[in-house]
Amino acid sequence: MYTFPKAEKLCKREYIQQLFAQGEALTAYPIRLLYTPITALKVPYQLLISVPKRTFKHAVDRNLLKRRLREAYRLQKHLLPLTEQPYALAFIYIGKEKVSYTEIENAVKVTLSQFANLPIQL
């Protein structure tokens, strides 16, 4: 249950472009959640995690934030509803400074709860 396998990672360029072109957003500082339905996906949800190089120049800082985001998602993904329609998701770090894991975890929890309560789900 608390896993994040390769099948759940959004890697295909075509799907990523579609997500950024057509996706809708939910925000809970310091995270923005982009989501869009993509029927061709094999699993219910695929996730992309992004921390901008413009904001965090050092790879060490970007990697730290990405690890924190991945872990928070891995532990909170049970909040996502089971749907027949697969979704592509993207967590984008929009903060200007590094924040603690608990702040990231709370933001992930809030955005996933908001996503779960959307009327278009089922």
C-alpha positions, 0 to 999 in steps of 0.5 A: 500500500505504501509504495511508489513503484515505477508504474506510478511515475509519469515519464512519457513526454506526451502525457507530461505535455498534455498535463501542462497544457490541459491540466487544472490546478489546486494549490496549498503553499508550497505545493501546486497539484496539477491534474488531468484525466488521461485514458491511456494510462495503465494505473489509476494515477501517475505522478510527476514531481518537479522542483524548479532549477530557477528557484533552487540552483543547487541540485542537492536542494532540489533533490531534498525537496523532491525526496520529501515530496515523494515520501509525503505522497507515498504515505498519503496516496490512500486519500486518492479515490479509486476511479475508473478514469486514470489521472496524471498528477504533478506536484510542483514546488512553488515555494521560494525557500526550503521548508520542513517535511511536516509542512510539505506533508500537510500541503500534500494532504490538503491538495490530495483531499481537495482533489478527492472531493472534486465532483468530476471524479466518478 
